Amino acid sequence: MGLDEWAVWFNGACQLCFKSSGGPVVLYVTDRKHDKQTHSKPSIIFDAATKAGAKLIWHKIALRRGVGKTDIHRPGFSHLLAFNGAPKVATPDVFNRGDTLYANGTGLVAARVAVEWVLGQAEGVVDPFCGQGTIPAVAQAMGLAAIGVDIDRTQCEKAELCNLVMKG
């Protein structure tokens, strides 16, 4: 699908997450580059949250590489956004994302920050944009039930190798 069509789909998918969760929603996203333009996934998420009546609790930055390092092709950070739920013990607003299970995956430190925030507020984790399954893997390792879903069948197949993704 084209970028405009994708943005409409992504906004709708985020609205569904907010409306159907009944609890905390945490999203880990990186801005998207297409045809040398940067497109803000967080702005799409904030629009979806407003339409769904979701409340931002915190917004953190997970560094993809060290301070002062540059990359012409990808943003040097990802956003970790938490909506609804209850504020808990404070964590740093900016941190290194940690090692990844696969190239461009969610950092393990970022995944742990997200899952720790969910602990005690939900019985499990549903990751609607799971990629190859880092968040479900971390949630399961921390004792939560976890389901991962992704629009990209190839990503699901890779995550499924570890029994991390349920196709829907």
C-alpha positions as CSV (number, residue, x, y, z in Angstrom):
1,M,0.0,0.0,0.0
2,G,1.1,3.6,-0.6
3,L,2.2,5.8,2.3
4,D,-1.0,7.8,2.5
5,E,-3.1,4.5,2.6
6,W,-0.7,3.1,5.2
7,A,-1.1,6.2,7.4
8,V,-4.9,5.8,7.3
9,W,-4.6,2.1,8.2
10,F,-2.0,2.7,11.0
11,N,-4.2,5.4,12.5
12,G,-7.2,3.1,12.4
13,A,-5.2,0.2,13.9
14,C,-4.0,2.4,16.7
15,Q,-7.6,3.6,17.4
16,L,-8.7,0.0,17.7
17,C,-5.9,-0.7,20.2
18,F,-6.9,2.2,22.4
19,K,-10.6,1.5,22.2
20,S,-10.4,-2.3,22.8
21,S,-7.6,-2.6,25.3
22,G,-9.4,-1.6,28.5
23,G,-6.0,-1.0,30.0
24,P,-2.6,0.4,29.4
25,V,-1.3,0.8,25.8
26,V,2.4,1.1,25.1
27,L,3.7,1.7,21.6
28,Y,7.4,1.6,20.5
29,V,7.8,3.4,17.1
30,T,10.5,5.0,14.9
31,D,9.7,7.7,12.5
32,R,9.3,6.4,8.9
33,K,11.3,7.6,6.0
34,H,9.9,7.4,2.5
35,D,11.2,9.2,-0.6
36,K,13.7,11.2,1.5
37,Q,10.9,12.5,3.7
38,T,10.4,11.7,7.4
39,H,6.9,10.8,8.5
40,S,6.1,11.0,12.1
41,K,4.5,7.8,13.5
42,P,4.0,9.5,16.9
43,S,1.9,12.2,15.3
44,I,-0.4,9.5,13.8
45,I,-0.5,7.8,17.2
46,F,-1.4,11.0,19.0
47,D,-4.2,11.7,16.5
48,A,-5.5,8.2,17.0
49,A,-5.3,8.6,20.8
50,T,-7.2,11.9,20.7
51,K,-10.0,10.3,18.5
52,A,-10.2,7.3,20.9
53,G,-10.1,9.4,24.1
54,A,-6.8,7.8,25.3
55,K,-4.6,9.7,27.7
56,L,-0.8,9.9,27.3
57,I,0.9,8.9,30.6
58,W,4.5,9.2,29.5
59,H,6.8,9.6,26.4
60,K,10.3,8.3,26.5
61,I,13.1,8.2,24.0
62,A,15.1,5.0,23.3
63,L,18.4,5.8,21.7
64,R,19.3,3.5,18.8
65,R,22.9,4.7,18.9
66,G,25.0,6.8,21.2
67,V,24.6,10.5,21.7
68,G,26.4,12.5,19.0
69,K,26.2,9.6,16.5
70,T,24.5,10.2,13.2
71,D,22.9,8.1,10.4
72,I,21.6,9.6,7.2
73,H,19.2,6.8,6.6
74,R,17.4,6.2,9.9
75,P,16.4,8.3,12.9
76,G,18.8,7.7,15.8
77,F,16.0,7.1,18.3
78,S,12.7,5.5,18.8
79,H,9.7,6.7,20.8
80,L,8.2,4.7,23.7
81,L,4.7,6.0,24.3
82,A,2.4,4.9,27.2
83,F,-1.3,5.6,27.3
84,N,-4.0,5.0,29.9
85,G,-3.0,2.9,32.9
86,A,-1.6,4.2,36.1
87,P,1.7,6.1,36.5
88,K,4.2,4.0,38.4
89,V,7.8,4.3,39.6
90,A,9.7,6.8,37.5
91,T,12.2,5.6,34.8
92,P,14.6,7.7,32.7
93,D,13.1,9.7,29.9
94,V,16.0,9.0,27.6
95,F,17.9,5.7,27.6
96,N,19.9,3.4,25.3
97,R,17.4,0.9,23.8
98,G,19.6,-2.1,24.5
99,D,20.5,-5.0,22.3
100,T,18.1,-6.3,19.8
101,L,17.0,-9.8,18.9
102,Y,17.1,-8.9,15.1
103,A,18.1,-5.9,13.0
104,N,15.9,-2.9,13.7
105,G,14.0,-4.8,16.4
106,T,12.8,-3.3,19.6
107,G,15.7,-2.9,22.1
108,L,15.6,-5.3,25.0
109,V,15.9,-2.4,27.5
110,A,13.0,-0.6,25.9
111,A,10.9,-3.8,25.8
112,R,11.6,-4.3,29.5
113,V,10.6,-0.7,30.4
114,A,7.3,-1.2,28.5
115,V,6.5,-4.6,30.0
116,E,7.5,-3.5,33.6
117,W,5.1,-0.7,33.3
118,V,2.3,-3.1,32.3
119,L,3.0,-5.5,35.2
120,G,0.2,-5.3,37.8
121,Q,-2.1,-3.4,35.4
122,A,-2.9,-6.3,33.0
123,E,-2.8,-10.1,32.9
124,G,-1.1,-10.2,29.5
125,V,0.3,-8.3,26.6
126,V,-1.0,-8.0,23.0
127,D,1.6,-6.6,20.6
128,P,-0.3,-5.5,17.4
129,F,2.8,-4.5,15.6
130,C,5.1,-7.2,16.9
131,G,7.7,-7.5,14.1
132,Q,9.6,-10.6,15.0
133,G,8.3,-10.8,18.5
134,T,10.6,-9.0,20.9
135,I,7.9,-7.6,23.2
136,P,6.0,-10.9,23.4
137,A,9.3,-12.7,24.2
138,V,10.2,-10.2,27.0
139,A,6.6,-10.3,28.4
140,Q,6.7,-14.1,28.5
141,A,10.1,-14.1,30.1
142,M,8.6,-11.8,32.8
143,G,5.7,-14.1,33.4
144,L,2.9,-12.4,31.4
145,A,0.8,-14.1,28.7
146,A,1.7,-12.6,25.3
147,I,0.3,-12.5,21.8
148,G,2.0,-10.9,18.8
149,V,0.3,-9.8,15.6
150,D,1.8,-8.1,12.5
151,I,0.6,-7.0,9.1
152,D,3.8,-8.5,7.5
153,R,3.4,-12.2,7.1
154,T,7.2,-12.7,6.8
155,Q,7.7,-11.1,10.2
156,C,5.0,-13.3,11.7
157,E,6.7,-16.4,10.3
158,K,10.0,-15.4,11.8
159,A,8.4,-14.8,15.2
160,E,6.3,-18.0,14.9
161,L,9.6,-20.0,14.8
162,C,9.8,-19.2,18.5
163,N,6.0,-19.7,19.1
164,L,5.6,-16.0,19.8
165,V,3.0,-14.9,17.4
166,M,-0.6,-15.9,16.9
167,K,-1.9,-15.1,13.4
168,G,-5.2,-13.4,13.2
